[in-house]
Amino acid sequence: QVQLVESGGGLVQPGGSLKLSCAAPSRAFGFYARTWYRQAPGTQREPVAAIGNTDATWYEESVNGRFTISTDNAKSTLYLQMNTLRPEDTAVYYCNFGPRPENPVLPWGQGTQVTVSS
């Protein structure tokens, strides 16, 4: 059973930073797209950042310039550095892997809650 484990969330003030981690089985990194998603209350889960196995990156417009996605293949870990956080970034953050961000193929993990509030 493939297991994705997200961590690093928490409560932070606007303008603060957090770094999320996603521990995944090494074979997950065989997929091209390694993606972070988020789901705010009452909304659908959506991709916010992705990195390909060629290190090409994509960011959703609202996080571009504030978030940085990276991988440590030796540790089978995916990261999301989040800076200059805003209240609208509040959500549960998930990672997943697949041929493209729109096609995650692994069972979802429990996610990690990020709350941005003063």
N, C-alpha and C positions, 0 to 999 in steps of 0.2 A: 504494500500500500504506500503510494507516494504521499509524503507528508510535507506540507509547507508550514513553516513556523515564522510568523512575523513578530517583531519586538521593537522596542524603542519609543513607543508612543508615550503620551503623557499630557499634562496640563502645562501650557506655556502662555506667557503674555504676548500680546501683539508685538511684532517686531523681533520676537525671539527665534530660536533655532532648535531643531531636533534632528537626529539622525536615526532613520529606521533601518532595520536589518531583516533580511529574509533568508533563513536557512532552508536549503532545498537539497534533495538527493542529487548527487553529481550528474546523473543521467538527465536531469531536468535541463542542464545547460547544453544538452544536445539540440534543443529547440533554438530556432533563430531569435525569436523575440522573448526578452525577459522584461516583464512589465509590472509597474506599480499601478494599482487602481485605488479608487476611493469611493465610498458610499456615505453620503450625508443622509440624515433622517428624511424619509419621504421621497428620496430620489433613487435613481438606478445607479448601480455600480458603473463607473466609467474609468477608462485609462487616463492617467495623468503624466506618465513618463515611461519610456521604453528604451532599451538598448539592445542592439543586435549583436550577433557573434562576430561582426566586423567592427564593433565598437561605435557604429553609427547610432546616434541618439535622436529621440523625438520627445517633445514636451508639449503638453496642452498649453494653449496660449496664456492662460491665467497664471501658470506657474513658471513659464519660461523666464529665465534670468534669476529665479529665486531658488529653484530646486535643481539638484544635480544627481543623476543616476549613475551608479557604477557597480562593478562586479569584482569579486575576488574569486576567480575560478578555482584556485588552489584550496580555498576554504568553502567552496560551493555556497557562496553567500552573495546576495544582491543587496545593495544599499540605496537609500534615498536620503540625501542631505537636504534638509529643508531650512531655508533662511528667510528672514523677513516675513515671518508667518502672519497671516491675517485671520480674522474671525471666520471668514468664509472658507478657510482651509480645514475647518473642523469637520471631521469625518472618521470613519473606520477605514484604515488603509490595509490593502491586501496586495500580495504579489502572486503572479502566475506566469506560466511559460507556454509558448505555443508557436505556430508558424508566423503569426502576426498578432499585434495587440488585440485585434478584434476577435481573435480565436484562441482564448485560453483553453487549455485542454486538460489540466490537472485538477484534482479535487481541491476545492478552496480550503485554505486554512482558517483559523479563527479571527485573523486580522488583529490590528493593533489600533487602539483608539487615540486619536489626536484631537485635543481640545485647545482652542486658542481663545483665551478670554482674559480680561483684566479683572 
